[in-house]
C-alpha cells in the first residue's frame, strides 16, 4: 500500500485528489490548516485517510508533523503540493504582509514539507514530489504581482530541485492547471473579472479532472505537465514570444 501526503487537502483539488487516491486503496495523509474540514473529509473517506492539521508554512509545525508521520506511518511514497492562496492585485494594492502570506502558500509550504521528508526519500532511493501550479508562473497577467511571484517561486523550486534529484530515484513533477471550478473565485471576490479574455479559449477544469491527472502522476511521474492541452499551447507561445503574450494578456 502506498502512502501519499497531500497538502491543501481540505478543499478543491487537494480534497478531490485525496478522494481519488483512497478510491485506489492508497493511504493518504491529509494536510491543511483547517482541522474541522480535514476531519470531515477523513470521516467521509474512512480509515485510509489520516487528517493531520498543520500550517505547512510554519517550519516548526512541519518538523513536528514529519516526526509523527515517520514514526506512525513511515516515509511518504509521494507528496502532492496543492496548497495555495492569494488574490490578484497590483503592487500598490497589496499590503506587504499579504505579499508574504501569498509566498507562504504555495512556495514555503512546498519547500518546508519537501525539506522535512526529502532526506528519507533519498536514503530509500525513491519518491515523487508533485508541485501543482498556475500558468501565472510562466505568463503573468495584469494585477497579479504577489500571486504570480509566488507561483514563479514554486516553478523555480521545481526546476532547481529536479537538478539536485537527477539519478537519485526521487523525482519532482511540475503540473500547471488552467482555470478550475473550485471555491477560489468565491473566496476572492473581484478576481474573476480580471481573467484575461484569451482564457475563454481554454476549457475550465473541475477539481475531479485535476485529481485524475495527479493520481496518475503518483504512479507514472512526468517532469512537466500542462492541462488542458490548449493551455500548453498558450504557455509555449508565451515562452517563445513573451512580449506578444504579455500584450495579449492585457485584454
N, C-alpha and C positions, 0 to 999 in steps of 0.2 A: 504494500500500500504506500502510495506516495504521500508526502507531506508538503503542502504548499501554503505559504504565508501571503495573505492579501491585505494591502493597506487601502485605506479609503473604503473599507468593506461595509460600511453602514448604509450605503445607498448607491444608486446609479450603477455604473459599470462594475464597481467593486462588488456590490451585492449580487448582481447578475452573474458575475464570474464565480463567486463562491457557490451559487446555486448550481452552475454548470459543472463545477469540479466535484461537488458532493454527489451529483447525479451519476458521475463516472466512478464513484467509490473512492474518491480521494479525501484524505483527511485535510481539513482546512483550518488554519489559524486566522481568525478574523481580527483585524486591527483597525481601530478608529478611535476618535476621542469620545464619541457618544456611547456611553455604556448601555443606555436604555435601548437604543436602536440595534446595537450589536447583540444584546441578549434576546431581543425579539426575533432577530434573524436566526440566531442559533437555535431558538425554540422551534422555529419553522423547519430548519434543516435537519435537526436531530443530532445524534451522538457524534457524527463525523465533523461537526462544526464546533470549534473551540473559540469562544469570544474572550479576547484579552484587550480591554480598553487601554489605550496608550496614545500619548501625543508623540507621534513619530518625529516631530521637530525638536523634541527635548532629548538631548543625548543621555541624560541620567535615567529618564524613564525607559528609553530604548535599551540601555545597558541592563537594567533590571528585567525587562521583558525577555531579552535574549538569554539571560541566565536561566530564567524559568522555562523557556521553550526548550533549550538544550537539555535541561535536567529531566523534564517531564515527557517530552515528545521526540527529542533528537534534533538533528540539523535539517532544515527545510531542503527539499529537493529543488524547489523553485520559490522565487519571491516575485510577486506581481505588484508593482508600484502604481496604484490607481489614485492615490491621494492627490488632491489638487484644489486650489481655491483662488479667488481674486477677481476683481472687477476690471472692466476695460475703461481706463481713464488716461488722460494726459498727465504729464509730469506735474503741471501746476494744480491739477485737481486731486493729486494723490498725496496724502499725508505720508511723511517718511516712515512712520510706524506701520502704515498699511503696506508700504513697499517691502518692508522687512517681513511682514506676515505673508505676503504673496511669494516671497522667496523660500519661506519655510516649507510650503507645500505647493509645488512638488519637489523642489530641489533638495532642501536639507532633510526632508523626510526620507527621500530615496537614499541620500548619502548615509544618513545615520543607520538605517535598517541594513543597508548593504554592508557597511563597515562592521556592524555587530555580528554578522554571520559569514562574511567572506573568508576569513582565515580558516574556519571549519570546513567550508566548501572546498577550498584549495587543498587542505590536508586530505580530504576524501577523494579529490580529483574529479568532482562532478557537481553540477548545479546550473540553474538557469535563472537569470535576473532579467525581468521584463519591465521596461520603462514605458508607461503609457503617456503619450504626449499630444500636443496640439500643433496644427500647421503653423501657428504663430512662431514656432521655433525656427522656421525657415523663411516664411514670408509674412512679416508683421503687417497689420493694418492700422489705420489711424486710431488714436485714443486707446492704445493697448500697451503702454510703455512698461508698467510693472509686470503685467501679465506675460507679455512677450519675452521680457528679460528673464523671468523665472523659467519659462519654457526653453529658452535658449541655453540656460544653465544646465537643465536636465539633458538636453541633447549633447552638450559638451561633456557632461559627466559620462554618458553612454559611450561616446566616441573615445575618450581617453581611457575609460575602463576596459574597453574592447582591446586596446593596445596592450594593456597590462595582463589581460587574461589569455592572450594568444598562447596556444599549446598547453594550457593548464587543465582542460577538461571542463572548465566553468565558462559559460557563455553569457554575454549581455545582448539583449534584444531591445530594439527601439521601435515602438509602434505608434503611428500617428493616425488618429481618427478625425474625421470631419465633424460637422455638427451632429450632436447626439440629443435625442429627445429625452433628456433627463431633467432633474429638478433645478439644474444650474440656472436656466433662464428665469425660472420663477423666483429663485432666491436672489437674483441680481437684476432688479428692475431697471429697464432702460438699455440693457446690454443688447437685446435682440434688435433694437433699432439701429445699432452700429454695425451690424453684419454687412460686409460689402455685397453689392448687387451680384457680383460674379459668383457668389456662393450658391445662387439659385440653380446653377448648372450641376451642383453636387448633391446627390440624394442624402437625406437625413437618415442617420442610423439610429437604431434603438439600443439600449443597454444590452439586450439579449444578443443582438447582432455582434456587438463588440465582444461579448463574453465567449461566443462560439470561437472567434479568432484567437482569443487569449488562451482558452483551454487547449486548443490545438498546438499553440506555441510551447506549452509546457512539455509536450512530447516531441515536437519537431521544431526546435527553435530556429529562427532566422535572424540574422543581424539587423536587418531593416525591413519594415513592412508598413505600407501606407494604404488606408482604406477610407472610402471606396476607391476603386481603381482610378476614377476620373480625378480624384484629389491628387493621386500620384502624378498624373499628367500636369496638373497645375503647379505642384511643388517642383517638379523637374523643370518646368518653364521658368519658375521663379529663381531657381539656382543658376540657370543658363542666362537669363535676361532679367537680372534683379531690378534695373531701373524701370523697365516697362511694366514688370509685375507690380512694383510699388505704385506706379501711376494708376494702374487698373484697380487696385485695392482702395483707392481714394473715393470711389463712387459706390 
